[in-house]
Amino acid sequence: MSSEGARITPYRDGPLLVRGPFTLVDQDGAEIEVQQRTIALCRCGRSRRKPFCDGTHKVAGWKADSAAAPPPA
């Protein structure tokens, strides 16, 4: 695994943290301007700043594991 690319970490009951050099684009390929090298992306779907996390998951009581779900049998 290369240490030169972005590192994406799903946080338990929280956002996806993206660290390192990356480009964020929408589904049409338009670049979304980002000033930071670390960002939090919404996983709960309730943020008012989508695709960025605004902490709404805490108020909503949204829950998700940090680990990946096992593949279906």
N, C-alpha and C positions, 0 to 999 in steps of 0.2 A: 504494500500500500504506500502510495506516495504522500509525503508530507507537504508537497508544494500546492496541492489543490485545496478546495474548500472542505471543511469538516462539518457535517450536519448531525446534530444530536437531538433526538426527541426527548424532551423532558417529561417526566412522569406528571400527569395532570396539567401539562403546560404546553408551551410552544415548541417549534423546531428551532433550535439555535443554529445559525449558519455562521461559521468562522472562517476567515481566510479570504483569499482572492476568489471572487465569483462575479458572475453577471446574472442579474435577475431580469427575466423577460416575461411578458404576459403571453397568453395563448396565441396571440397574433404575431409574436416575435418582437414587439416593441419593447425596448429596454425600459425598465423601471429604475429611475435614478436612486442610488443608494450612496450615502456619504460615509457610512461606517464600514469597518471591516468585520463587524459582528452585528447580526440582526436576528430578531425573533419573528418567526412566521407563525401566523395563527393556525391552529389545528382544530379549534372548536367550532369555527364558522360564525362566531358571534361578535368578533371585533368590529369596531367602527372605523378601523384604519386598515382594513384588508389590503394587501395580503399580510400586513404586519400585525403582531400581537399587541393588544392594548390592556391586557390583564383581565378582560371580561370573563375569561374561563373561571377565575376564582369566584366571582360573584355568582356565576351560573352553576357552580358546583360540578363543572365538567370533569370527567375522569378518563384517563387513558394511561396505559402502561408505557414505560420507556422502551422496553424490549419489543422486538418484532413478534407478531403473532405467528404461531406455527402454520405451515402450509396445510390446506385442507387434505384430508385423507383420501 
